[in-house]
Amino acid sequence: MSEQFDVVVIGGGPGGYTAAIRAAQLGFKTACVDDWSRADGKPAPGGTCTNVGCIPSKALLQSSENFEHAGHSFADHGIGVSGLVIDVKKMLARKDKVVAQNNDGILYLFKKNKITFFHGFGSFAGKEGDLWKLAVAGSKPAELTAKHVIIATGSKPRALPGVTFDNVRVLDNDGALAIPEVPRKLGVVGAGVIGLEMGSVWRRLGADVIVLEALPAFLGVVDTAIAKEALKLFTRQGLVIQTGVQITDVKVGKDDVTVTYTDAAGKVENVTFDRLIVSIGRVPFTGGLGADAVGLELDERGFVAVDGECRTNLPNVWAIGDVVRGPMLAHKAEDEGVAVTERIAGQQGHVDFNTVPWVIYTSPEIAWVGKTEQQLKAEGVDYRAGSFPFTANGRARAMGETAGFVKILADRRTDRILGMHVIGPMASELISEGVVAMEFGAASEDLARICHAHPTLSEATKEAALAVDGRTLNL
Ligand SMILES: Cc1cc2nc3c(=O)[nH]c(=O)nc-3n(C[C@H](O)[C@H](O)[C@H](O)COP(=O)(O)OP(=O)(O)OC[C@H]3O[C@@H](n4cnc5c(N)ncnc54)[C@H](O)[C@@H]3O)c2cc1C
């Protein structure tokens, strides 16, 4: 006997569980199916983000940053620390606790919003009139029918061709977040967000880290000035970053892994690492969903094909998050989930892809929204740029974190803000001001005329806005 729902969400990551909550708020009888399990077999909703992505990485980044501060910058404050050690086991246990708190939080939200949660693997099992039939496999198998289905099955790590993840020597994001001791020498393939964050964690704890990037430019998608500053700062911190490399062989031994590559100058290198993190991107996950059986269209890269409003080719079947086109970011998945359920309810759900912020949680952090300077140049847009360094910001000096700057790009004629780019302390928080400003179509002068509390890091944003018109006050 199948149970009937208005909306069934397959996948309980940030896209799926948020969609389920909004659907329930809108009065739909809602279910969410998710297969992620904790070590003891209990449900662990939250997807990649909660279990092996955003949350655990930020927990380890915080732990390792505390360790680095204690070892390097506490002395500047007159704080002496002797016998500093890192207990990796305890650090990982704390990270696991943070993850579990988030899993429990989502289970609580399901209950609070009267969402029926199925812990198991969901797949399409055909149609019954207007309703979609779904099967849940797991410890408690179930059959469901649904008027609307939202696919939010996320993504999985991309492997190097011919090199499988064993999560002992060759690590994906899951393995990178659970290395049981500080590696002496750590290789990271891919200088993207995940590679830089994970490389930073283990470098701060004492590993020699070499990051190997195939593309010729470091952080090519980031504003060039920010990427240049980042390369300088990360190199000074001790991360060895090589761009333009071509990996030709990876040999996995019992206790190590040897990578053969050609560097940008064409020289062949052989480097042996204790562990190798492979972070060369992620691919959409639709395995076992039954896409073929019901004729669900995938695009040539394996993403579920959707229109601008997340509609698939099947009636009343929607798809959101990492499994569809667009940036693989938790907040993009969440916003698509909300927008889709609002569309199901006949409302005007909307996601503005021009104002999706990006963050790299290194130290200093990097964050941006809107266009980069190189994009504006390529598009022939006439713009003005204003920058302000944290060295001239009182709060940053008091914190002892003066590396980096804020940069604002605005249309020369209308002064409308086209992009904001930050490298510096708490860039992840500062960027929201740029997002709000852009959503409201603000001009750089609007930001420059808004009263900002003193002393705050956000004064650097105001000063960058003033700099667009060449009239900073504190530089
Ligand atoms: C190391 C790392 C760090 C990251 N840091 C950030 C960050 O700081 N900020 C940020 O915005 N993004 C970050 N991301 C990206 C972010 O995790 C993803 O963009 C986000 O999780 C996508 O959400 P989603 O809901 O689309 O899919 P997912 O989070 O992948 O969730 C999909 C869920 O569906 C389940 N599932 C799949 N198929 C089925 C099925 N048939 N039946 C039942 N369940 C199924 C999966 O097991 C999973 O639980 C990070 C990613 C990684 C790997």
Ligand as a Chemical Component Dictionary entry (heavy atoms), coordinates in Angstrom:
data_LIG
# 
_chem_comp.id                   LIG 
_chem_comp.type                 NON-POLYMER 
_chem_comp.pdbx_formal_charge   0 
_chem_comp.three_letter_code    LIG 
# 
loop_
_chem_comp_atom.comp_id 
_chem_comp_atom.atom_id 
_chem_comp_atom.alt_atom_id 
_chem_comp_atom.type_symbol 
_chem_comp_atom.charge 
_chem_comp_atom.model_Cartn_x 
_chem_comp_atom.model_Cartn_y 
_chem_comp_atom.model_Cartn_z 
_chem_comp_atom.pdbx_ordinal 
LIG C1  C1  C 0 34.722 19.708 1.020  1  
LIG C2  C2  C 0 33.563 20.538 0.519  2  
LIG C3  C3  C 0 33.365 21.794 1.044  3  
LIG C4  C4  C 0 32.301 22.569 0.606  4  
LIG N1  N1  N 0 32.142 23.807 1.151  5  
LIG C5  C5  C 0 31.119 24.571 0.731  6  
LIG C6  C6  C 0 30.899 25.840 1.320  7  
LIG O1  O1  O 0 31.626 26.266 2.208  8  
LIG N2  N2  N 0 29.857 26.568 0.883  9  
LIG C7  C7  C 0 29.018 26.115 -0.116 10 
LIG O2  O2  O 0 28.077 26.826 -0.488 11 
LIG N3  N3  N 0 29.193 24.907 -0.684 12 
LIG C8  C8  C 0 30.209 24.129 -0.279 13 
LIG N4  N4  N 0 30.369 22.891 -0.827 14 
LIG C9  C9  C 0 29.414 22.445 -1.869 15 
LIG C10 C10 C 0 28.102 21.979 -1.225 16 
LIG O3  O3  O 0 28.383 20.941 -0.322 17 
LIG C11 C11 C 0 27.124 21.503 -2.284 18 
LIG O4  O4  O 0 26.956 22.531 -3.243 19 
LIG C12 C12 C 0 25.770 21.173 -1.681 20 
LIG O5  O5  O 0 25.889 20.151 -0.719 21 
LIG C13 C13 C 0 24.774 20.740 -2.750 22 
LIG O6  O6  O 0 23.553 20.467 -2.147 23 
LIG P1  P1  P 0 22.491 19.463 -2.776 24 
LIG O7  O7  O 0 21.322 19.502 -1.873 25 
LIG O8  O8  O 0 22.293 19.776 -4.189 26 
LIG O9  O9  O 0 23.182 18.021 -2.751 27 
LIG P2  P2  P 0 23.937 17.185 -1.622 28 
LIG O10 O10 O 0 24.341 18.018 -0.492 29 
LIG O11 O11 O 0 24.978 16.411 -2.334 30 
LIG O12 O12 O 0 22.823 16.194 -1.074 31 
LIG C14 C14 C 0 22.281 15.175 -1.849 32 
LIG C15 C15 C 0 21.736 14.117 -0.913 33 
LIG O13 O13 O 0 20.913 13.218 -1.667 34 
LIG C16 C16 C 0 21.243 11.878 -1.296 35 
LIG N5  N5  N 0 20.825 11.024 -2.420 36 
LIG C17 C17 C 0 21.355 10.952 -3.650 37 
LIG N6  N6  N 0 20.618 10.111 -4.416 38 
LIG C18 C18 C 0 19.624 9.667  -3.627 39 
LIG C19 C19 C 0 18.517 8.789  -3.854 40 
LIG N7  N7  N 0 18.268 8.267  -5.056 41 
LIG N8  N8  N 0 17.696 8.512  -2.810 42 
LIG C20 C20 C 0 17.915 9.086  -1.595 43 
LIG N9  N9  N 0 18.915 9.932  -1.331 44 
LIG C21 C21 C 0 19.746 10.222 -2.355 45 
LIG C22 C22 C 0 22.727 11.945 -1.045 46 
LIG O14 O14 O 0 23.178 10.825 -0.302 47 
LIG C23 C23 C 0 22.801 13.259 -0.259 48 
LIG O15 O15 O 0 22.492 13.050 1.082  49 
LIG C24 C24 C 0 31.418 22.075 -0.390 50 
LIG C25 C25 C 0 31.599 20.792 -0.911 51 
LIG C26 C26 C 0 32.657 20.033 -0.460 52 
LIG C27 C27 C 0 32.822 18.657 -1.027 53 
# 
loop_
_chem_comp_bond.comp_id 
_chem_comp_bond.atom_id_1 
_chem_comp_bond.atom_id_2 
_chem_comp_bond.value_order 
_chem_comp_bond.pdbx_ordinal 
LIG C1  C2  SING 1  
LIG C2  C3  SING 2  
LIG C2  C26 DOUB 3  
LIG C3  C4  DOUB 4  
LIG C4  N1  SING 5  
LIG C4  C24 SING 6  
LIG N1  C5  DOUB 7  
LIG C5  C6  SING 8  
LIG C5  C8  SING 9  
LIG C6  O1  DOUB 10 
LIG C6  N2  SING 11 
LIG N2  C7  SING 12 
LIG C7  O2  DOUB 13 
LIG C7  N3  SING 14 
LIG N3  C8  DOUB 15 
LIG C8  N4  SING 16 
LIG N4  C9  SING 17 
LIG N4  C24 SING 18 
LIG C9  C10 SING 19 
LIG C10 O3  SING 20 
LIG C10 C11 SING 21 
LIG C11 O4  SING 22 
LIG C11 C12 SING 23 
LIG C12 O5  SING 24 
LIG C12 C13 SING 25 
LIG C13 O6  SING 26 
LIG O6  P1  SING 27 
LIG P1  O7  DOUB 28 
LIG P1  O8  SING 29 
LIG P1  O9  SING 30 
LIG O9  P2  SING 31 
LIG P2  O10 DOUB 32 
LIG P2  O11 SING 33 
LIG P2  O12 SING 34 
LIG O12 C14 SING 35 
LIG C14 C15 SING 36 
LIG C15 O13 SING 37 
LIG C15 C23 SING 38 
LIG O13 C16 SING 39 
LIG C16 N5  SING 40 
LIG C16 C22 SING 41 
LIG N5  C17 SING 42 
LIG N5  C21 SING 43 
LIG C17 N6  DOUB 44 
LIG N6  C18 SING 45 
LIG C18 C19 SING 46 
LIG C18 C21 DOUB 47 
LIG C19 N7  SING 48 
LIG C19 N8  DOUB 49 
LIG N8  C20 SING 50 
LIG C20 N9  DOUB 51 
LIG N9  C21 SING 52 
LIG C22 O14 SING 53 
LIG C22 C23 SING 54 
LIG C23 O15 SING 55 
LIG C24 C25 DOUB 56 
LIG C25 C26 SING 57 
LIG C26 C27 SING 58 
# 
